[in-house]
Amino acid sequence: MPPASRLTDLHACPLIPAGPVTGPCVPTVLTGKLPQAVLGDLCICIGPPDAIVRGSRNVFIGKRLAARMGDNTAKGGAMVTGFPTVLIGERTPIVALDWSGAGAPCLKAAAAAGSPFVRA
């Protein structure tokens, strides 16, 4: 899970080695005492500002996707810093299990026991 990006955290793109997030961010949500960055927030860049164009698919802050280290920006860059103790991840995809095969009794027993692992 990547660290949360905030106001003043840095992004890098092909035009500039590192430019900070300038906001507006979400002033009512503080991450490490700084406003949390979200989808659409601007970053200093050469020419017009760069914008964060990707965020966590299922963490919303102020009705916008939360920005994290590694998320993309409009000019082909990415967020390169974040607050290391606040990690924002993605939801784990649900995988359909085949309950009809030879391993069905083992899978059913593991599910009934609430076990995260299956031992054959």
URQUIGI-V532953 format. One record per pair of residues at least 12 apart in sequence whose C-alpha atoms are under 6 Angstrom apart, sorted by the first residue. I is the first residue (numbers start at 1). GAP is how many residues later the second one is. Records with the same first field share a line. If there is no record, write none. Layout:
I=GAP  GAP
This chain:
1=86  87  88
2=66  67  85  86
3=65  66  79  80  81  83  84
4=64  78  79  82  83  84
5=32  62  63  64  77
6=29  30  31
7=14  15  28  30
8=12  13
9=12  72
10=70  71
11=67  68  69
12=65  66
13=63  64
19=25
20=23  24
21=21  22
22=20  21
23=18  19
25=12  16
37=30
38=27  28  29
39=13  14  16  25  26
40=12
50=24
51=22  23
52=21
53=19  20  21
54=17  18
55=12  16
69=12  13
